[in-house]
């Protein structure tokens, strides 16, 4: 019995793109230093990724994403209606300003 591996399943989809990371930081007003403190990822790694000069480990991308999601960022995946993006999570009524 042989096992076939679909070539498409070997392609690694990024957890987030450099533009999404930069946009998410700006959206919530975080510097790279703050993101580093909240995610545990060195500033230099973030700088290099946002410039597109490095391909970080998936675990690093997950650290960034978790930190930003905890701060209220929602990551938008590419679909038939448009590309990737970011937005703020809708505030609950208890979080809304009076």
N, C-alpha and C positions, 0 to 999 in steps of 0.2 A: 504494500500500500504506500503510495507516495502522497506527500503533502505539498500543495501549491500555495505559494505566498503571493498575494495580490501586490503588485508593485506599488499601487497607490497607498497601501497600508504602511509602507516603509517611509513615506514622506512625513516628516515631522512638521506639524502645524504649530506655529508659535503660540504661546499662551497670551502674549501681547506683542505689539509691534513697537519699535522705537518711538514712532509718532504718537501712539496711544499713551505710552509711558509719560512722555513730555507733556502731552495735553492734559493728562490726569493730574499731574503735579501742579500745573498752572491753574487748572480749574479750582483746586482747593487751596491754592496759595502756598504750596510747599516748595521749599528749595531742595536741591539735591541733598544738602546736609540733613534736613528734616527727614526726607525719605530714607536716607541711610540709617538714621537713628531709629526710625519706626520699623524698618524692614530687616536691619542687620546686614545689609549689603553695602560694601565700601563705595564711597562717592565715585572713585575712579572707574569702577565697574559700570555705574549708572551713566557717567559721562561718555564712556566708550560705546555703550549700547545706544544711547540717544543719538550719537554721531553716526551710528551704523558701522563701527569699526570692529565690533566683536559680536560673537554669537554665544551668549551666556548659557550656562546649564539651565535646564528646565526648572530645577529646584530654585534657582535664583529668580527666574521670572515669576514663579509662584510666590516667593517672598514679597516681591514688589506688589504683585496683584492683591495678595491678602491684606497687606498694609493699607493700600489705597481703598480697597473695598470696605475695610473697617472704618475708614474716614468718610464713606458715603459715595464713593465713585462706583458707577455701573459701567462695565465694559460692554460695548456693542459689537457683536460679531458681524462679519460681512454676510450679506444675503442678497436676494434678487433686487432689493430696493436701494441698496447702497453699500458703501464700504464700512470698514471698522471705524469705531469712534468711542467716545466716552460721554457720560452725562452724570448728573447728580441723582442719587436715589431720591425718590419722592419722600418728602418729610411726612411723618405721621402727624395726625391732628395734635397729639400731645407734644410734638416737637415744634409745631407751628408757632410763629411769633404772634402775640396778641393783637 
